[in-house]
C-alpha cells in the first residue's frame, strides 16, 4: 500500500472520529431543551386532552431515549474508541435493542399522529379521536415494537473475525433479514405511511371546505371554530414533523439499503474508510429528526408559541414577581410617550 493511500485512510479515520466525538453534542443539547419544553407544553391542559398530542408526547419521550442512549453510546464507541459493546456480549444486545426499539417507537408514534389527523377529517373522529383510545393504541404500539425487535436480545452479540471485533447481528441470512427489517420498520416504512396519511388528510380537509364554505348558515360556533383552528395548527405541526423525519432519515435509509446489499469484502482499505466516513455523516444527520422537533413546532404553530409564552411568563413571575407581558407593554408605552414628549418639546 502506497504512502498516499495510508495517509488518505488515516485522514478519513481521523475526520470520522472527530465528527463522532463532537457533532452529537449539539444534537443532545438542543434536543434536551426541546424535549423538556415539548413535555411541559404538551401536558398543558389546553393541549393534553387532544388525542394527537398524546402521540406527539410519546414521540417526545422516545426521542429522549434516542438522544441519551443512541447518541451518547455512539460518542463513546466511535468518538473515544471506548466501546463497551465489543467487550460485553450482554451490553451489545441491550445497546442495539434499545437503539432499534426507541427509534422505531419514535417514528411510529408520528405515524399514529398522522392517522389520528386523517381520522379527525372523516366521520370516524368521534370514535377514534379520543385520549383513551390514543393511550391504548400507544400501549399496543410499544408491545408490537418490543416484540418486533425482541430477537435482537438473542441473535446479536460480539462478532469476532480475523481483522476486527464488532457488535452486530450474527453473520449470514439473519444479518440480511435483520438489516431489511430495520430498514423497512424504521427508515422507509413509517415515512411512506406518514406521507400517505398526510396527503389523505389534506384531501379530506379540502373537500370539507368546499362543502361548508358556500353555505353561510352552516358556520360553526366560536368554540367549534377555536377547536378547528387548534386542529389545523396541530396538523401543520405534524406535517412539518413528517418533513423533518423524511429529510433527516431518507439519506440514512439509502445508506442502510446500500450497506445491506454491497459486499464490503471487495472494497479496498481506502474505499472502506471513505464509506465509513459517509455512513457516519448520514448517521449523525439522522439524529436531527429526534432533536429539532421543538424548534420547528415553534415556527409552525401559533398555539404552540402561545403556550410557550405562557410558560416563560410564569417563570418570569416566579423570579421577578410581575407579569412579563404587562411589563413589556408598559415599557413600550412609556417609550412611545417619552418619544412623543421629546418631539413636542423640539416642535415648541
N, C-alpha and C positions, 0 to 999 in steps of 0.2 A: 504494500500500500504506500502510495506516494506521500510526501510531507504535506502537499496541498490537501489531500483527502483527510489526513489526520487532523490538520488544522480546521478544516471545514466541520468535521464531526465534533471536535472539541467546542467550536463556536456554537453550533446548533444545540448541543447539550447544555452549554452554559446559559444560553438565552432561555431554553426550556426551564431550567432550574430557577433562574431569577424570576421568570414570569409566574411560576407556581408558588414561589416564595412570597411575592409582594402583591400581585394582581388580585388575588381573592380577598385581600384585606378591605379595600373599598366596598366590595360587594357585601361583606359581612357587616361593616359599619353602617352603610346606608340601608341594608336590609334589616338590621336590628331596629333602627329608627322607624322604618316603615312598618315592621311587624308590630311594634309596640303601639304606634299611633293607629294602625288599622284595627287592632284588637280593641282599643279604647273606643274608637268611633263606631265600629260595627256592633258593640254591645250597648250603645246608647239606646234609650227607649224608643226614640223616633225611628230607628232602623232595625233594632233587634227582632221585632215582631214580623219582619219580612222574610219570606222563605228563601229568596235569592241571597239575602245577606248571610243566612246560615251557611250556605255553600262557600261564599266568599270568606267567611270567618274560618271555615275548615281549611280552605286553601292557604290562608294566612298562617295558621298553626302548623300546617305541613311544611310550609316554606321555612319556618323556624328550625325544623329538624334538618332540612337540606343545608341551611346556612351553617349551623353549628355542628353538624356531623360530616356531611359530604365535603364541604369546602375546607373545614379545619383539618380533617384527616388527609385531604389532598395536599395541604400546605406542608404538613409534617412528612408525608411519604415522598412527594416529588420535589418539594422545595428544600427540605433539610436532610433528605435521604435517611429519614428515621421512620421506616415503615414497619410498624408492629405487626401488620397483617402477614408479612413474609416470615415472621418468627413465631407466630401463634396461629395454628390452624383454626382455633375457635374464634379468635378475633377476625380472621379473614372472612369466615362465614357471616358473622354478625355485621361486619362492615358492609359487605355487598348486599346483604338482605335489607338493612336499614336504608341504604342508598337507593335500591330499586323500589322499595316499599314507599318511602317518603316522596320520591319524585313522581311515581305513578299516582299516588294519592293526591298530590297537589294538582296535577293536570286533570284527573278525573272529577275532582270537585268543581273545576271550571266547566267541564262538560255537563255536569248536573245543573250548574247555574244557567248555562245556555239552554238546556232542556226546560228548565223552570220558566225562563222568559218566553220560550216558544209556547209552552202550555198556557201561560198567562195571556197570550194573544189569541187563544182559542176558547171554545165553550167549556173546556175542562178545567178552567182556572180555579173554580170554587172547590173542586175535589182534590186537586193535587198541589195547589199553591198554598200550602199551609205549613206552619212551622213544625208541627208534629210529624207530618209526612216527610218533610225535609230531613229531620233528625233521624227518622227511621231509615230513610234511603242512604244517609251518610254512614250509619252503622253497618248497613248491608255492604256498602262500598268498601269500608275498612276491612270487613271479613273477606270479601272477594279478592282484594289486593293482597291481603295476608296469605290466603290460600294459593293465589297465583304465583307468588314468589317463595312459597314455603320450601320448595325443592332446593333453594339456594343454601339453606341451612345444612343440607346433607351432601350435595354434589359439588359445592365449591370448596376450595381449600388451597393449601400451599402446593404449587406445582413446580417441581424441580427438573431442570433439563441440564444438558452438558454445558450450556452457556449462561444460564440465568436461573433465578429463583423468583417466581411470581405468585401472586394471589389471584386466582381466577377460577373459571369453571374447568371441570375435567375435560381433557382433550378428546377429540373425536366428534361423533354425531351430537352428543349432548351439548357441547360448546356451541355448535352451529345453531341448534334449536333454542338454546338459552339467549343467544345474541338476537335471533329473529323475534323471540318473544319480547325482549326488552325494547327492540326497535318498534314493533307494532303496538305494544301496550303502553309505551310512554312517548316515543318520539314522533310516530307517524299517525297512529290511530286516533288519539284524542284531538290533535289539531284539526284533522279532517272532520270529525264529528262536531267540533266547535263551529267550524265554518259552515257546515250544513245547517245546524240549528240556528245559527245567527242569521243566515240568509232567509230561512223559512220564517223567522220571527219578523224580520223587516218586511217580507212579503205580506204577512198577515196584517201588520200594522198599516201598511199602505192601503190594503183592501178595506180595512175597517174605517179609515179616514174618508175614503171615497163614499162609503155608505152613510157616515154620520154628518159630514160637513154640509151637504146640501139641505139638510133638514134642521132648521134652527130650533124647532120645537123639541128636538132630542138633546139639546145642550144639557150637560150634567150639572149637578150642584157644585158649589165651591169646594166642598170636601172631596168629592169624586175627582174634580179637576186637579186638586192637590195630590191625590194618590196617583193619578195618571202621570203628572209631571215627575213625581218621585220614581215611578216605574220606568219612565222613559230615560231618566238620568242614570238609573241603575243599569239599564240596557246599554247606554253609551259607555259606562264604566266597564261593563262586561265585554263589549265588542273591542274596546281598546286593549283589555287584558288578553283577549284572544290574539290580537295582532302582535302583542308583545311576545306571547308564547311562540307563535309561528315564526316571528323574526329571529328570536334568540335560539329556538330549538331546531328549526329546519336545517341549518348548516351542520349541527351536531348529529341530526338524524342521517344526513347524507354521509357524514364521516363514519358513523356506525355501520351503515349499509356497505360502504366500501371495505371497512375493517372486517366485516363478516365474510366477504367473498374473495378478497385478494389473498394471494399466497405470499406472506411476508418472508418465507424462506428464500424466495427468488430475488429479494431486494439486496442491493449492495449496502455496506455499512453506512455510506453517505446518504443513500435513499432512505434507509431506515431512520436515521437521525432527522432527516427532513420531515418524514412522515410523522414521527413522534412529536415534533415541534408543532406541525399543523394540527394534529389531534389535540394537543394541549391547549392551543389557542381556541379551538372550537369548543372544547370542554369548558374553558373559562367563560366564553361568551354565553354558554347555556345557563350559567348562574344568574344572568341578568333577568331571566323570566321569573326567578324566585326572589329577586332583591328589589326591583324597581316598581312593583305594583302600586305602592302608596303614592309615589310621585306622579304617576300617570292618572291615578284616580283623582288626585287633587286638581290636575289640569282639566279633566274631562267633565266633572260633575259639580254643579253648584251646591247641591245638597251635601256633598262630602266636604266642600270648602266651608260651608256654614257650620257644620258640626265641628270641624277643626278649629274655627274661630271661637266657637263657644268654649271649647276645652282650653284654648290659650287664654281666653278671658277669665275663666275660673282660676287658672293657675296664677294669673296676674293679680286677681282679687285676693288670693291667699297670701301673697307676699307684699303687695302694695296697699291692700285694704281699700281699693277703689276700682271702679269699673274701667277697663281699658278702652272700650269703645266710646263711652261717655267722655273720658279724658281726652281721647283723640279728637272727638268732635269739638270739645271745649277749646283745645289748643288751636284747632283750625279756625274756629270762630274768633278767638282772641287775635290770631294773626291777621285775619281779614279786617277786623276792627282797627287794629293798630295801623295797618296799611292805609285804610281809608282816612284815619286821623292825620297821618303824615301828608297824604295827598291834599286834604283840605287846608292844612297849615301852609303847605307850599303855594296853594292857589291864593290864599289870603295875602 
